Amino acid sequence: MISTASGPKTVVTGYPAATAGSSYPYPAPPPASYYPNGHPPPPPPQPLYYPAAYPAAAPPPRYNTAFLRRLLSIAVALFLLFGLVTLIVWLVLRPRLPEFTVSSATVSGFNLSTSQQLLSADFDLDLTVHNPNSKMGIYYDHVAAAVLYGSDPLSETSLAPFYQAKGATTALRARLVAVAMYVDSNVVKGINSDRGRGDGAVRFQARVSAWVRFKPGAWKTRWHTMRVYCDDVPIGLRNGTTAATTGYLVGSTPKKCVVNL
């Protein structure tokens, strides 16, 4: 206690000593001698705080493994069943690709300008198409034909779609026209070189492409892309020692083609 001229003043520091009948909001800590090693234990760890913006991750969903296994078994069974049905159909029907041959080929109005590299010609191709299948017909759609020299196209045209019955043979005619068409210098050299040899046969390439669909019985297969390659079709374009403007297929044997599906 400190006395001043104005009267006594009391200054209190720290906690007041406990007296009988007094109460505090917290009990007084026990003395140091209460602990075995003379030091109180450390305070317990505080729990981590997760803000509301980052809630705890939800547990991953649990899937029914038995259902997944059953679904996988059904898919495998359907795949094997489809393969078995396809094999049986193939063994029963024995599908075969159609057969293409070039029965005749004619070129008229053939004119090749060496200096300007321009080609004009009318190509007439007669193709024979045979369906070797005895149990299915064939639909042909988006039919197109082309004439090339080497890998360079000279002319192309579209043909009418048609249906071919079982075992039937169809005559297909394609007329292709090239009018003052620019060609590569290698084409000019190659054609002139062919015309200068023995029979003057120029070996052209004929191509046919189409969408085909097979019809075994009452149902039909899906559409397939068919390509026909008739390589080295020789057409004579030389009369004696002069170059001719009209030529025909050399040889009496039709030129067989390769068919890919």
C-alpha positions as a Markdown table, in Angstrom:
| # | Residue | x | y | z |
|---|---|---|---|---|
| 1 | Met | 0.0 | 0.0 | 0.0 |
| 2 | Ile | 1.2 | 3.5 | -1.0 |
| 3 | Ser | 0.1 | 6.6 | 0.9 |
| 4 | Thr | -0.1 | 10.0 | -0.7 |
| 5 | Ala | -1.2 | 13.4 | 0.4 |
| 6 | Ser | -4.7 | 12.8 | -1.1 |
| 7 | Gly | -5.2 | 9.5 | 0.7 |
| 8 | Pro | -4.1 | 5.9 | 0.6 |
| 9 | Lys | -3.8 | 4.2 | -2.9 |
| 10 | Thr | -3.4 | 0.4 | -3.3 |
| 11 | Val | -1.6 | -1.1 | -6.3 |
| 12 | Val | -2.2 | -4.8 | -7.0 |
| 13 | Thr | 0.0 | -6.9 | -9.3 |
| 14 | Gly | -0.3 | -10.5 | -10.3 |
| 15 | Tyr | -2.9 | -12.8 | -8.8 |
| 16 | Pro | -4.2 | -12.1 | -5.3 |
| 17 | Ala | -3.7 | -14.7 | -2.7 |
| 18 | Ala | -6.5 | -17.1 | -2.3 |
| 19 | Thr | -8.6 | -16.4 | 0.8 |
| 20 | Ala | -11.3 | -18.4 | 2.4 |
| 21 | Gly | -14.6 | -17.9 | 0.8 |
| 22 | Ser | -13.1 | -16.3 | -2.4 |
| 23 | Ser | -13.7 | -17.8 | -5.9 |
| 24 | Tyr | -11.8 | -17.6 | -9.2 |
| 25 | Pro | -13.0 | -18.4 | -12.7 |
| 26 | Tyr | -10.1 | -21.0 | -13.0 |
| 27 | Pro | -8.7 | -23.2 | -10.3 |
| 28 | Ala | -5.1 | -22.4 | -9.2 |
| 29 | Pro | -2.5 | -24.7 | -10.8 |
| 30 | Pro | -0.9 | -27.3 | -8.5 |
| 31 | Pro | 2.6 | -26.6 | -7.2 |
| 32 | Ala | 5.7 | -27.8 | -9.0 |
| 33 | Ser | 6.2 | -30.4 | -6.4 |
| 34 | Tyr | 3.0 | -32.1 | -7.5 |
| 35 | Tyr | 4.7 | -33.3 | -10.8 |
| 36 | Pro | 7.2 | -36.2 | -10.7 |
| 37 | Asn | 9.9 | -34.3 | -12.6 |
| 38 | Gly | 9.1 | -30.9 | -11.3 |
| 39 | His | 7.8 | -29.6 | -14.6 |
| 40 | Pro | 4.2 | -29.6 | -15.8 |
| 41 | Pro | 3.4 | -31.6 | -19.0 |
| 42 | Pro | 3.1 | -29.8 | -22.3 |
| 43 | Pro | -0.3 | -28.6 | -23.4 |
| 44 | Pro | -2.2 | -31.0 | -25.7 |
| 45 | Pro | -1.9 | -30.4 | -29.5 |
| 46 | Gln | -4.5 | -28.1 | -31.0 |
| 47 | Pro | -6.8 | -29.6 | -33.7 |
| 48 | Leu | -6.2 | -28.6 | -37.3 |
| 49 | Tyr | -8.6 | -26.0 | -38.7 |
| 50 | Tyr | -10.1 | -26.6 | -42.1 |
| 51 | Pro | -11.7 | -23.5 | -43.6 |
| 52 | Ala | -15.2 | -23.9 | -45.0 |
| 53 | Ala | -13.9 | -23.2 | -48.5 |
| 54 | Tyr | -12.0 | -26.5 | -48.4 |
| 55 | Pro | -14.2 | -29.2 | -47.0 |
| 56 | Ala | -12.9 | -32.7 | -46.3 |
| 57 | Ala | -12.9 | -34.9 | -49.4 |
| 58 | Ala | -15.7 | -37.3 | -49.7 |
| 59 | Pro | -14.8 | -41.0 | -49.6 |
| 60 | Pro | -14.6 | -42.7 | -53.1 |
| 61 | Pro | -17.7 | -44.5 | -54.3 |
| 62 | Arg | -17.9 | -48.2 | -53.8 |
| 63 | Tyr | -18.7 | -50.2 | -57.0 |
| 64 | Asn | -20.5 | -53.5 | -57.2 |
| 65 | Thr | -17.7 | -55.7 | -58.5 |
| 66 | Ala | -20.1 | -58.6 | -59.0 |
| 67 | Phe | -22.2 | -56.5 | -61.4 |
| 68 | Leu | -19.1 | -55.4 | -63.3 |
| 69 | Arg | -17.9 | -59.0 | -63.7 |
| 70 | Arg | -21.4 | -60.1 | -64.9 |
| 71 | Leu | -21.4 | -57.3 | -67.4 |
| 72 | Leu | -18.0 | -58.2 | -68.7 |
| 73 | Ser | -19.0 | -61.8 | -69.0 |
| 74 | Ile | -22.0 | -60.9 | -71.1 |
| 75 | Ala | -19.9 | -58.7 | -73.4 |
| 76 | Val | -17.4 | -61.5 | -74.0 |
| 77 | Ala | -20.2 | -64.0 | -74.6 |
| 78 | Leu | -21.9 | -61.7 | -77.2 |
| 79 | Phe | -18.5 | -61.2 | -79.0 |
| 80 | Leu | -17.9 | -64.9 | -79.2 |
| 81 | Leu | -21.4 | -65.6 | -80.4 |
| 82 | Phe | -21.1 | -62.9 | -83.1 |
| 83 | Gly | -17.8 | -64.5 | -84.2 |
| 84 | Leu | -19.3 | -68.0 | -84.3 |
| 85 | Val | -22.3 | -66.8 | -86.4 |
| 86 | Thr | -19.9 | -65.0 | -88.8 |
| 87 | Leu | -17.8 | -68.2 | -89.2 |
| 88 | Ile | -20.9 | -70.3 | -89.8 |
| 89 | Val | -22.2 | -67.9 | -92.5 |
| 90 | Trp | -18.9 | -67.8 | -94.2 |
| 91 | Leu | -18.6 | -71.6 | -94.2 |
| 92 | Val | -22.2 | -71.9 | -95.6 |
| 93 | Leu | -22.1 | -69.2 | -98.3 |
| 94 | Arg | -18.4 | -69.2 | -99.2 |
| 95 | Pro | -18.4 | -65.6 | -100.5 |
| 96 | Arg | -16.2 | -64.8 | -103.5 |
| 97 | Leu | -15.2 | -61.5 | -105.1 |
| 98 | Pro | -16.5 | -60.6 | -108.5 |
| 99 | Glu | -14.3 | -61.2 | -111.5 |
| 100 | Phe | -13.4 | -58.3 | -113.9 |
| 101 | Thr | -11.8 | -58.6 | -117.3 |
| 102 | Val | -11.1 | -56.1 | -120.1 |
| 103 | Ser | -12.7 | -57.8 | -123.1 |
| 104 | Ser | -11.9 | -55.0 | -125.6 |
| 105 | Ala | -10.4 | -51.5 | -125.6 |
| 106 | Thr | -10.4 | -48.9 | -128.3 |
| 107 | Val | -8.7 | -45.4 | -128.6 |
| 108 | Ser | -9.8 | -42.9 | -131.2 |
| 109 | Gly | -8.8 | -39.3 | -131.9 |
| 110 | Phe | -5.5 | -39.8 | -130.2 |
| 111 | Asn | -3.4 | -36.7 | -130.3 |
| 112 | Leu | -0.4 | -36.0 | -128.2 |
| 113 | Ser | 1.5 | -32.6 | -128.5 |
| 114 | Thr | 5.0 | -33.2 | -127.4 |
| 115 | Ser | 5.9 | -29.5 | -127.2 |
| 116 | Gln | 2.8 | -28.4 | -125.3 |
| 117 | Gln | 2.3 | -31.6 | -123.3 |
| 118 | Leu | -1.4 | -31.8 | -124.2 |
| 119 | Leu | -3.3 | -35.0 | -124.8 |
| 120 | Ser | -6.7 | -35.6 | -126.5 |
| 121 | Ala | -8.2 | -39.0 | -126.9 |
| 122 | Asp | -11.4 | -41.0 | -126.6 |
| 123 | Phe | -11.2 | -44.3 | -124.7 |
| 124 | Asp | -13.8 | -47.0 | -125.0 |
| 125 | Leu | -13.5 | -49.9 | -122.6 |
| 126 | Asp | -15.7 | -53.0 | -122.6 |
| 127 | Leu | -15.5 | -54.8 | -119.2 |
| 128 | Thr | -16.9 | -58.2 | -118.4 |
| 129 | Val | -18.1 | -58.6 | -114.8 |
| 130 | His | -18.9 | -62.1 | -113.5 |
| 131 | Asn | -20.5 | -63.0 | -110.1 |
| 132 | Pro | -19.0 | -66.4 | -109.2 |
| 133 | Asn | -21.3 | -66.8 | -106.1 |
| 134 | Ser | -24.1 | -69.3 | -106.4 |
| 135 | Lys | -25.8 | -68.2 | -103.2 |
| 136 | Met | -25.7 | -64.4 | -103.2 |
| 137 | Gly | -26.3 | -61.5 | -105.5 |
| 138 | Ile | -24.2 | -58.3 | -105.6 |
| 139 | Tyr | -25.3 | -54.6 | -105.7 |
| 140 | Tyr | -22.9 | -52.1 | -107.3 |
| 141 | Asp | -23.3 | -48.4 | -106.5 |
| 142 | His | -21.1 | -45.2 | -107.0 |
| 143 | Val | -19.3 | -47.0 | -109.8 |
| 144 | Ala | -16.4 | -45.0 | -111.4 |
| 145 | Ala | -13.8 | -45.9 | -114.1 |
| 146 | Ala | -10.5 | -44.2 | -115.0 |
| 147 | Val | -7.7 | -44.6 | -117.5 |
| 148 | Leu | -4.1 | -43.9 | -116.4 |
| 149 | Tyr | -0.7 | -44.0 | -117.9 |
| 150 | Gly | 1.6 | -45.2 | -115.1 |
| 151 | Ser | 0.3 | -43.5 | -112.1 |
| 152 | Asp | -0.9 | -40.3 | -113.9 |
| 153 | Pro | -4.7 | -40.2 | -114.5 |
| 154 | Leu | -5.7 | -39.3 | -118.1 |
| 155 | Ser | -9.5 | -39.4 | -117.9 |
| 156 | Glu | -12.3 | -40.7 | -115.6 |
| 157 | Thr | -16.1 | -41.1 | -115.6 |
| 158 | Ser | -19.0 | -42.3 | -113.6 |
| 159 | Leu | -21.1 | -45.4 | -114.5 |
| 160 | Ala | -24.6 | -46.4 | -113.7 |
| 161 | Pro | -25.3 | -48.6 | -110.6 |
| 162 | Phe | -26.5 | -52.1 | -111.2 |
| 163 | Tyr | -27.4 | -55.4 | -109.6 |
| 164 | Gln | -25.9 | -58.7 | -110.5 |
| 165 | Ala | -27.8 | -61.9 | -109.7 |
| 166 | Lys | -26.3 | -65.2 | -108.6 |
| 167 | Gly | -23.8 | -66.5 | -111.1 |
| 168 | Ala | -24.6 | -63.8 | -113.6 |
| 169 | Thr | -22.3 | -62.1 | -116.1 |
| 170 | Thr | -22.7 | -58.4 | -116.9 |
| 171 | Ala | -21.2 | -56.4 | -119.8 |
| 172 | Leu | -20.0 | -53.0 | -118.6 |
| 173 | Arg | -19.0 | -50.2 | -121.0 |
| 174 | Ala | -17.0 | -47.1 | -120.1 |
| 175 | Arg | -16.4 | -44.2 | -122.4 |
| 176 | Leu | -13.7 | -41.8 | -121.2 |
| 177 | Val | -12.7 | -38.6 | -123.0 |
| 178 | Ala | -9.6 | -36.4 | -122.6 |
| 179 | Val | -9.7 | -33.0 | -124.3 |
| 180 | Ala | -6.4 | -31.0 | -124.4 |
| 181 | Met | -5.4 | -32.4 | -121.1 |
| 182 | Tyr | -2.0 | -31.3 | -119.7 |
| 183 | Val | 0.2 | -34.3 | -118.9 |
| 184 | Asp | 3.5 | -34.6 | -117.3 |
| 185 | Ser | 6.7 | -34.7 | -119.4 |
| 186 | Asn | 7.4 | -38.3 | -118.2 |
| 187 | Val | 4.0 | -39.3 | -119.7 |
| 188 | Val | 4.9 | -37.7 | -123.0 |
| 189 | Lys | 8.3 | -39.5 | -123.1 |
| 190 | Gly | 6.8 | -42.8 | -122.1 |
| 191 | Ile | 4.0 | -42.8 | -124.7 |
| 192 | Asn | 6.3 | -41.7 | -127.5 |
| 193 | Ser | 8.7 | -44.5 | -126.5 |
| 194 | Asp | 6.0 | -47.1 | -126.5 |
| 195 | Arg | 4.7 | -46.0 | -129.9 |
| 196 | Gly | 8.2 | -46.3 | -131.3 |
| 197 | Arg | 8.6 | -50.0 | -130.4 |
| 198 | Gly | 7.7 | -53.1 | -132.3 |
| 199 | Asp | 3.9 | -53.2 | -132.4 |
| 200 | Gly | 3.5 | -49.6 | -131.0 |
| 201 | Ala | 1.4 | -50.8 | -128.1 |
| 202 | Val | 0.9 | -48.2 | -125.4 |
| 203 | Arg | 0.2 | -49.9 | -122.1 |
| 204 | Phe | -2.5 | -48.0 | -120.2 |
| 205 | Gln | -3.9 | -48.8 | -116.8 |
| 206 | Ala | -7.7 | -49.1 | -116.2 |
| 207 | Arg | -9.2 | -48.7 | -112.8 |
| 208 | Val | -12.8 | -49.3 | -111.5 |
| 209 | Ser | -14.1 | -48.4 | -108.0 |
| 210 | Ala | -17.5 | -49.1 | -106.5 |
| 211 | Trp | -19.5 | -49.7 | -103.4 |
| 212 | Val | -20.7 | -53.3 | -103.3 |
| 213 | Arg | -23.1 | -55.0 | -101.1 |
| 214 | Phe | -23.8 | -58.8 | -101.1 |
| 215 | Lys | -27.3 | -60.2 | -100.8 |
| 216 | Pro | -27.4 | -63.7 | -99.5 |
| 217 | Gly | -31.1 | -64.7 | -99.4 |
| 218 | Ala | -33.4 | -62.2 | -97.8 |
| 219 | Trp | -30.8 | -60.1 | -95.9 |
| 220 | Lys | -28.0 | -57.8 | -97.1 |
| 221 | Thr | -24.5 | -57.2 | -95.9 |
| 222 | Arg | -23.2 | -53.7 | -95.3 |
| 223 | Trp | -21.5 | -51.7 | -98.1 |
| 224 | His | -17.9 | -52.3 | -98.9 |
| 225 | Thr | -15.4 | -50.4 | -101.1 |
| 226 | Met | -14.2 | -52.4 | -104.0 |
| 227 | Arg | -11.3 | -51.5 | -106.2 |
| 228 | Val | -10.4 | -53.1 | -109.6 |
| 229 | Tyr | -6.9 | -52.9 | -111.0 |
| 230 | Cys | -6.4 | -53.7 | -114.8 |
| 231 | Asp | -2.7 | -53.1 | -115.3 |
| 232 | Asp | -0.8 | -53.0 | -118.6 |
| 233 | Val | -3.7 | -52.9 | -121.1 |
| 234 | Pro | -1.9 | -52.8 | -124.4 |
| 235 | Ile | -3.4 | -50.6 | -127.2 |
| 236 | Gly | -1.7 | -50.5 | -130.5 |
| 237 | Leu | -1.2 | -46.9 | -131.7 |
| 238 | Arg | 1.2 | -47.3 | -134.7 |
| 239 | Asn | 0.6 | -48.1 | -138.3 |
| 240 | Gly | 3.8 | -49.2 | -139.9 |
| 241 | Thr | 6.3 | -46.4 | -139.3 |
| 242 | Thr | 3.8 | -43.7 | -138.5 |
| 243 | Ala | 1.9 | -42.9 | -135.3 |
| 244 | Ala | -1.8 | -43.7 | -135.5 |
| 245 | Thr | -4.7 | -41.8 | -134.1 |
| 246 | Thr | -6.8 | -45.0 | -133.6 |
| 247 | Gly | -5.8 | -48.1 | -131.7 |
| 248 | Tyr | -7.2 | -51.4 | -130.5 |
| 249 | Leu | -6.5 | -53.9 | -127.8 |
| 250 | Val | -3.4 | -56.0 | -128.8 |
| 251 | Gly | -4.0 | -59.7 | -128.6 |
| 252 | Ser | -7.1 | -61.8 | -128.6 |
| 253 | Thr | -7.0 | -62.8 | -124.9 |
| 254 | Pro | -9.1 | -60.6 | -122.5 |
| 255 | Lys | -7.0 | -58.8 | -119.9 |
| 256 | Lys | -7.8 | -60.1 | -116.4 |
| 257 | Cys | -8.0 | -57.6 | -113.5 |
| 258 | Val | -7.2 | -57.8 | -109.8 |
| 259 | Val | -10.1 | -57.1 | -107.5 |
| 260 | Asn | -9.6 | -56.0 | -103.9 |
| 261 | Leu | -12.3 | -55.5 | -101.2 |
